Amino acid sequence: MDPLKEFRGIDAPITRIALYKYDIFATKKFSFGTWTSHQHVFFCIEAGDQTGWAENILAVNRPDAVPDEWAACLAELKGRSVTDALAFLRKKICLWEDRLTEAAEAALVDLAGKLTGRSARQLLGLGGSGPVWGAYVILSDDAAFVREKARWALEHGRSRYIKVKLFGKPELDREVIRAVREICPRPDTFLLGDVNCGYRNEGEERPVEEIASSLRALYDEGLDACEDPAFLAAEEWVQLQRAVGQLALIPDYPLRPACRSIHRIREEMGGYYNIHPGCTGSILDAAALAGRVRQLGAGLMIGDDSLVGPGCAIWQQLAAWLEADWVEATEKEGESDFYFRAVRSLPTDSRQNPIPVQPETAGFGLVLDESALREQAAAVREIR
């Protein structure tokens, strides 16, 4: 099947590309280390009288980072028709950074929809319409903080799906899980934990059964699903899923990038599979990968890359159209405030759960005030 079939004949040339860089200062703890800041880029691609929007992370813990290399790559799109730009970009998948091709493609899909008056859902040939459940994410190893956030989620109707970071340290992980379960019991809250391979990193040796024993203890404490518990070969994912009983595994890193993982994932690697924004290389390929996950008979989640702006609305809509079980990419308390000041039209509302999706907006339906974005940006790169 030709993924670009619905994008033929969009002849308007790209006249301008702008990249807006923002620094998000927030402490987020993972099994592999701590983020103190992350640097985001909003993509704006213009043709005719329309603009397409997208977002991805440029760097972590590097406030000095600027998107000069990305701008140099995207300069090759200027002057091309939208149709030609999409075809050109597909040739750069796995040659350019995954985050760059993924976001540039999303912005072009948004732009194509606005130029033709068609929704991104129609252009991508997807059937779902939403709403979709949003996951509330807690990134901390402090049980008191975890408990406080779980209580907030419960009081604000955000507790149907809660995700916590786990750290590959059995007692600490059990403490984090207990903190959530003190506030949000089964079965009202589906609790998932992301270990980022903390129970066996790449290059380490630890028997699968030993990992399974640790995970079964986490299930007994109240964990329902575990994302990337360890670095595993495909057959080990299958072995581990069979060994952990009712705990659902969630492969994440094996699904990166989408164009390659679609040929590698296997049945019974997990109860759910995670398509992770920022790591797919292409939203067109991500949609095809989601279809493959459904063929395997598994559930589907749409993850997050700590997105704060246009990427949230894009992936929330994709989650709805792909009929995902839940989506993690939601706007963040405090971190998205600057973005909301620039929003003029937004097709999703993550303050509600499940998240409603406006029907059939042109493209992804995002309209942003560039003047407001420019005023708040830490750096701007423009190609005219």
C-alpha positions in Angstrom: 0.0 0.0 0.0 1.2 3.5 -0.9 1.2 5.6 2.3 1.3 8.8 0.3 -1.6 8.0 -2.0 -3.9 10.6 -0.3 -1.2 13.3 -0.5 -0.9 13.3 -4.3 -1.4 16.6 -6.2 -0.9 19.0 -3.4 1.2 21.4 -5.5 1.5 24.4 -3.2 5.2 25.1 -2.7 6.7 25.4 0.8 7.6 29.1 1.3 8.7 29.3 4.9 9.8 27.0 7.7 10.2 28.2 11.3 11.6 26.4 14.3 10.8 27.7 17.8 13.0 26.3 20.7 11.8 26.3 24.3 13.5 25.2 27.5 11.4 23.3 30.0 13.0 23.3 33.5 11.5 20.4 35.5 13.1 17.5 37.5 12.1 14.1 36.2 13.7 10.9 37.6 14.3 7.7 35.7 16.1 4.5 36.4 18.9 5.6 34.1 19.3 9.2 35.5 17.6 12.5 36.1 16.3 15.2 33.8 16.7 18.7 35.1 15.6 20.3 31.8 14.5 19.3 28.3 14.6 21.4 25.1 11.7 21.3 22.7 11.2 22.6 19.2 7.9 23.6 17.6 7.8 23.1 13.9 6.0 25.5 11.6 5.9 24.8 7.8 4.0 27.2 5.6 2.6 26.9 2.1 0.0 29.1 0.5 -1.9 30.8 3.3 -1.7 27.8 5.7 0.7 26.6 8.3 1.3 23.0 9.6 2.5 22.4 13.2 4.4 19.7 15.1 6.7 19.3 18.0 9.6 17.1 19.2 12.4 17.2 21.8 15.7 18.5 20.6 17.8 17.6 23.7 17.8 16.9 27.4 19.8 18.8 30.1 21.2 21.0 27.4 19.8 24.5 27.6 22.5 25.7 25.2 21.2 23.4 22.4 19.9 25.1 19.3 18.2 23.5 16.3 20.7 24.6 13.7 21.3 21.1 12.3 17.6 20.5 12.0 17.2 23.8 10.2 19.9 22.9 7.7 18.1 19.6 6.9 14.7 21.2 6.6 16.0 23.8 4.3 16.0 21.1 1.7 12.2 21.1 1.8 11.8 24.8 1.0 10.4 25.4 -2.6 9.2 21.8 -2.9 5.5 21.1 -3.2 3.9 19.5 -0.2 3.5 16.3 -2.1 7.2 16.3 -3.1 8.3 17.3 0.3 6.6 14.3 1.9 8.1 11.9 -0.7 11.6 13.5 -0.1 11.2 13.2 3.6 10.3 9.5 3.5 13.7 8.9 1.8 15.4 10.5 4.8 13.8 8.1 7.4 16.6 6.4 9.4 19.1 8.8 7.7 18.0 11.9 9.6 17.2 11.8 13.3 13.9 10.0 14.0 12.6 13.0 16.0 13.3 15.3 13.0 11.6 13.2 10.3 8.7 12.3 12.6 7.9 15.9 13.5 8.5 17.3 10.0 6.2 14.7 8.5 3.5 15.5 11.1 3.7 19.2 10.2 3.4 18.4 6.5 0.4 16.2 7.2 -1.2 19.0 9.1 -0.4 21.4 6.3 -1.7 19.1 3.6 -5.0 18.8 5.5 -5.4 22.5 5.8 -4.6 23.1 2.2 -7.1 20.5 1.0 -9.8 21.0 3.7 -9.4 17.4 4.8 -8.7 16.0 8.2 -5.5 14.2 9.0 -7.6 11.2 9.9 -8.9 11.1 6.3 -5.5 11.6 4.8 -4.0 8.8 7.0 -6.9 6.5 6.3 -7.7 5.8 10.0 -11.1 4.8 11.2 -11.4 5.6 14.9 -12.9 8.8 16.3 -12.4 8.8 20.0 -12.6 9.8 22.8 -9.4 8.2 24.2 -8.3 7.7 27.8 -5.4 9.8 29.0 -2.8 8.4 31.4 -1.7 10.6 34.3 2.1 10.3 34.7 4.1 10.6 38.0 7.9 10.8 37.6 9.3 10.6 41.1 11.0 8.2 43.6 9.5 10.1 46.6 6.6 8.1 47.9 5.0 11.1 49.6 5.1 13.1 46.3 3.7 10.0 44.4 0.9 9.8 47.0 0.1 13.5 46.6 0.0 13.3 42.8 -2.2 10.2 42.9 -4.6 12.0 45.2 -4.7 15.0 42.8 -5.4 12.6 39.8 -8.2 11.0 41.8 -9.8 14.3 42.7 -9.6 15.7 39.2 -10.9 12.7 37.3 -7.5 11.7 35.9 -7.0 8.4 37.8 -8.4 5.8 35.3 -4.9 5.2 34.0 -1.9 6.2 36.1 1.7 5.6 35.1 4.7 5.7 37.5 8.4 5.5 36.9 10.0 2.5 38.5 13.7 2.2 39.0 14.8 -1.5 39.0 15.2 -1.4 42.8 12.6 -3.9 44.2 11.9 -2.2 47.5 11.8 1.3 46.1 9.5 0.1 43.3 7.2 -1.6 45.7 7.1 1.6 47.8 6.1 3.7 44.8 3.3 1.2 43.8 2.0 1.1 47.4 1.9 4.9 47.4 -0.5 4.9 44.5 -2.6 2.0 45.7 -3.2 3.7 49.0 -5.1 6.4 47.1 -6.3 4.6 43.9 -7.3 0.9 44.5 -7.8 -1.8 41.9 -9.8 -2.1 39.7 -10.7 1.6 39.6 -7.2 2.6 38.5 -5.1 0.7 36.0 -1.5 1.2 37.2 1.4 0.9 34.8 5.1 1.3 35.6 7.9 2.1 33.3 11.3 0.7 34.4 13.3 1.8 31.3 15.1 -1.6 31.5 16.1 -1.1 35.1 15.9 -4.8 35.9 18.5 -5.7 33.3 20.2 -3.1 31.2 21.8 -3.8 27.8 25.0 -5.8 28.3 24.0 -7.0 31.8 23.3 -10.7 32.6 20.4 -11.7 34.7 18.2 -14.8 34.2 14.6 -14.2 32.9 13.2 -16.1 35.7 14.9 -13.9 38.3 13.4 -10.8 36.5 10.0 -12.6 36.5 10.2 -13.1 40.2 10.8 -9.4 40.8 7.9 -8.5 38.5 5.5 -10.9 40.1 6.2 -9.2 43.5 5.3 -5.9 41.9 2.0 -7.3 40.6 1.2 -8.5 44.1 1.7 -4.9 45.3 -0.8 -3.6 42.7 1.0 -3.1 39.4 -1.1 -4.0 36.4 1.4 -3.5 33.5 5.1 -3.0 33.2 6.8 -1.2 30.4 10.3 -2.1 29.4 11.2 -4.1 32.6 14.5 -5.2 31.1 16.6 -5.3 27.9 15.4 -8.5 26.2 15.6 -10.3 23.0 12.2 -11.0 21.3 12.1 -14.6 22.5 12.9 -13.4 26.0 9.9 -11.0 25.9 7.7 -14.0 25.2 9.3 -16.1 27.9 9.0 -13.3 30.5 5.3 -12.5 29.6 4.4 -16.2 30.1 6.3 -16.2 33.4 4.6 -13.2 35.0 1.0 -14.4 34.9 -1.6 -11.6 34.9 1.0 -8.8 34.8 0.9 -7.3 31.3 4.3 -6.5 29.7 4.5 -3.4 27.5 7.4 -3.5 24.9 8.5 0.1 24.1 12.1 0.1 22.9 11.5 -2.9 20.5 9.1 -0.7 18.6 11.7 1.9 17.5 11.7 3.0 14.7 8.4 2.0 13.3 9.7 1.1 9.8 12.0 -1.5 11.2 10.1 -2.8 14.2 7.0 -3.7 12.2 9.0 -6.6 10.9 10.5 -7.6 14.2 7.8 -7.6 16.8 6.2 -11.0 17.7 3.0 -12.3 19.2 2.9 -12.7 23.0 5.8 -10.2 23.6 3.4 -8.3 25.8 -0.2 -7.5 26.7 0.1 -4.0 25.2 2.6 -2.5 22.8 3.8 1.1 23.1 4.2 3.4 20.2 6.5 6.1 21.6 6.3 9.6 20.1 9.7 10.9 19.2 11.0 7.5 18.3 8.9 6.3 15.4 10.6 8.2 12.6 7.2 8.6 10.8 3.6 8.9 11.9 2.6 7.1 8.6 4.8 4.2 9.7 3.5 4.4 13.2 -0.1 4.0 11.9 1.0 0.9 10.0 2.8 -0.4 13.1 -0.4 0.0 15.1 -2.2 -2.2 12.6 0.5 -4.8 13.1 0.0 -4.7 16.9 -3.7 -5.3 16.4 -3.0 -8.3 14.1 -0.9 -9.8 17.0 -4.0 -9.5 19.2 -2.5 -7.1 21.7 -3.6 -3.9 23.2 -2.1 -0.6 22.1 -0.8 2.4 24.0 0.5 5.7 22.7 3.3 6.9 24.9 5.0 10.3 25.4 8.3 12.0 25.1 7.5 14.7 27.7 5.7 16.6 25.0 4.2 19.9 26.1 2.7 21.5 22.9 1.5 20.7 19.4 2.8 17.1 19.7 0.3 16.4 22.5 -2.8 17.3 20.3 -1.3 15.4 17.4 -0.7 12.2 19.3 -4.0 12.4 21.2 -5.8 12.5 17.9 -3.7 9.6 16.5 -4.5 7.6 19.7 -8.2 8.2 19.2 -8.0 7.3 15.4 -5.9 4.2 16.1 -8.3 3.2 18.9 -5.5 3.0 21.4 -6.3 1.8 24.9 -4.8 5.0 26.4 -2.5 7.9 25.5 0.2 9.3 27.6 1.1 12.4 25.6 -0.9 15.1 27.4 -0.2 18.7 28.1 1.7 19.2 31.4 0.7 21.1 34.5 2.8 24.3 34.5 5.1 23.1 31.6 2.5 23.8 28.9 1.4 27.2 30.1 3.4 29.1 27.6 2.0 27.0 24.8 -1.6 27.6 25.9 -1.0 31.3 25.7 -0.4 30.9 22.0 -3.3 28.5 21.2 -6.1 29.9 19.1 -7.7 26.6 18.2 -7.2 23.2 19.8 -9.0 20.0 18.7 -8.5 18.0 21.9 -9.0 18.8 25.6 -6.9 16.8 27.9 -8.5 18.4 31.0 -11.3 15.9 30.4 -10.8 12.2 30.7 -11.5 10.4 28.4 -10.1 13.1 26.1 -12.7 14.3 23.5 -11.5 14.8 19.9 -13.2 17.4 17.6 -14.6 15.7 14.5 -13.0 16.3 11.1 -11.0 19.5 11.6 -8.7 20.4 8.7 -5.3 18.7 9.2 -4.7 18.3 12.9 -6.8 21.3 13.6 -4.1 23.3 15.4 -4.0 27.1 15.1 -1.3 28.9 17.0 -0.3 32.6 17.3 3.2 32.9 16.0 3.8 36.3 17.6 3.1 34.8 21.0 5.3 31.8 20.3 8.2 34.1 19.1 8.0 36.3 22.2 8.5 33.2 24.5 11.0 31.3 22.4 14.6 30.8 23.7 15.7 30.6 20.0 14.1 30.9 16.6 15.4 29.6 13.3 13.6 30.7 10.1 14.0 29.5 6.5 12.5 31.8 3.9 
